[in-house]
Amino acid sequence: MGKKVAAACTILVATMVSALAGCSSDSGDTAKGNSGSADSAASSKPVTINFWGRWPEVTGVMNETIAEFQKKYPNITVKYTDVPSVQYVAQVQTALSGQDLPDIFGYTPSIPTYQLTALDAIMPLNDVIPEDKRKQYYDGTWSEGYTTMKGNIYAIPIFNPLRPSFAMYYNKEVLKSAGLTEKDIPKSWDQLYDFSKKVKENTNGQAYGVVVGIKPTTYMSSILVQMATSVTPEVIPDSLGPFNYKTGKYEFNSPGIIQTLQMFKKLQDEKLLHPNSLVMSAREGTALMEGGKVALVLDGVYFASQMQKDKLANYGVAPLPTFDGKPQYNHFYGESKVSLHVAKTTKNPKEVKLFLQFLADNLYPKLVSSGIEYSPIPSINENTKVNHPVAEQALKIQSKNFVLIPRPFQKNAETIKVATEMSGKMPKTTLSDISEGYLTGQIKDLKQALDQLTNDSNKVFSDALKKVQSSGAKVSESDYIFPDWKPYEPYGAK
């Protein structure tokens, strides 16, 4: 679906939020009035559950777990569809508009939990994970506006919330052919530059030092904002909107973002970045590393479990290089980016909840042992062996990267109204667009472009705040400022 159509869908959903928010039933009443506990006996009649996911790396173990569930409950059929991520948001928006959601569907930050509850589109799931079991999950998992609303659960975590992070994979054979070893893997940007130069020179141009496939362009911006934290850690690494919780403002023009883009531009201008980086996908870039054409590739930690299984001894993984080798971080608000909602329109709530409980009990260990991802329960991760050496190391790197950051929704639930008001109104030109334009040479003045995006984004934020205030909500700019926040330290974890 094209950008214009997707944008139209976003506006439609935002309009529906405004229209339905006033008539949405209260979360507490809905919790009491839903169709029963998952502990209740499921119907013995034939039942079909439709389930949409958007995470290809989990398809194998998901289908395996579904088969186990169906063997135990032969009257329940679960139809799982892995929807391509580039189509997922538009598909959910269309289903929302037509009131045709599947029974279960995956979370997407483009249509967050608070928006879905305002639409009265999803049901509370308190009985799927009883209160005594919620303590087993990562600190911050049950966060207002993300997994919960008014204290009721609306999103069941599937993966560890500390994702997705990015890392640097390398091919040991290419290192050897360039006269280098794993000790030469770069930790800083200067080292990355020198390393890339040596690889190209020492292999007579047969291999490049580094590649990063940036299609879709949001991929590049996600790497960019993570690397930028080593320069400006006070600006959270959110590709949808780098935000400074010291000032309460968007900062797309932070020194960290500017300097990181300039670093990539230098690599490209001096022909040290693989020349196809700007036209290929992340998977194509990683295939070049696996094929021995590139020494290093920047990719998601979630990729590790998909590497060529018969050649794992030939690969390694390391943290992304930072400005001066000092720490970087990624952020989470407590949300689980891989979680599941249940449509309010489901005709089989008992069976759906039974299935979700089965997933929580049986899927988590499979995720860990296969190296796909850590589960949302630390004790399972600690007690389950990862049977994939590269993925095991990548997951450890990811876990060290993530930090719980300030959460305006937790500080003042009225800020959720501001986020809802902003939905679909952020500038059409994105950080991803500017990154691609700068690297391809179409944008000459990087700072000017980022300044404009920063100003435009802060205007959307300010206008939304004023509109919500005028409706009587007690919310202010101070709700977005956290003077006691120390980057790299978990904020408010219990």
Summary of the structure (lengths in Angstrom):
residues: 494
radius of gyration: 22.9
end to end distance: 42.3
largest distance: 70.1
contacts: 1665
relative contact order: 0.16
helix: 46%
strand: 14%
